[in-house]
Amino acid sequence: MTRSLMEMWKLWIKTAVAFAGGALAMHMVRQAQENNVRFHTFSSAKIPTKADPIELLFISDIHRRRIADEILDMARERCDAVLIGGDLTERAAPKARTEENLQKLAELAPVFFVRGNNDEEVDQQWLAASLHKYGVSYLDNKQTTITIKETCVTIIGLSDRDYSEEELDKLFADKQDTYTIVLCHYPNVSHSLHGRDVDVMLCGHTHGGQIRVFGFGLEKKGGLVQEGGFLKLVSNGYGTTSVPLRLGAAPEVHAITIKPSTAKVEE
């Protein structure tokens, strides 16, 4: 091969690599902006037999992202409560955008929030005031029992990364015999809940690894599993952190239906 042909060949390879890299980067940007809704149906004997199904919207790890109208339009038709699983905001998120997201969610239904690690980066007085402004229930290591369509549901918000048995005993004290949702940013807390009266745990934090190469990532991909006597739903989250890119771990929000029945799960 002549020198000129060799140079042309090298140039072609460099150009092809550059185009491939650019196409991959564009794909990662587009995937990070997707609006995927995962639908889940759970059933429990704790829901009265003749009760109407309970409809929940679960969203976590919003970070800097603005919640899309198509998500809100979907939820508007089927939402009894909104549960935010932490990282509502972060240091780099415009405060006005965070408040806009809160306002839009609060217009759907009562909102319940548990903090994540990135929420701790922002002015806590502003965050608390914003939550109060839009009527959001801040479950900072607290439990609350609400009535939805004549069904009592207990939501327990866990804000920390780990708990002692004594701390959990206090948090679960006086809990009624109701359908119980644990809302926690950190998936690993589930190990401390084994054997307790929990029906489902909703969490996020990991972003499903956010960028996965050939199926491998720094964190496990989100999903639904049975663990310790309850269901555990780990979300890939809706936004991104560090870089606004995703690969192999698509963003998602969750529309959850809870029906009366024996133990059965559909996903």
Secondary structure, DSSP 8 states (H G I E B T S, - for coil): --HHHHHHHHHHHHHHHHHHHHHHHHHHHHHHT--EEEEEEEEETTS-TT---EEEEEE---TT----HHHHHHHHTS-SEEEE-S-S--TTS-HHHHHHHHHHHHTTS-EEE---TGGGGS-HHHHHHHHHHTT-EE-SSEEEEEEETTEEEEEEEE-SS---HHHHHHHHTT--SSEEEEEES-GGGGGGGTTSS-SEEEE-SSGGGSB-BTTB-SS---EEEEETTEEEEE---SS-SSSS--BSS--EEEEEEEEESSSEEE-
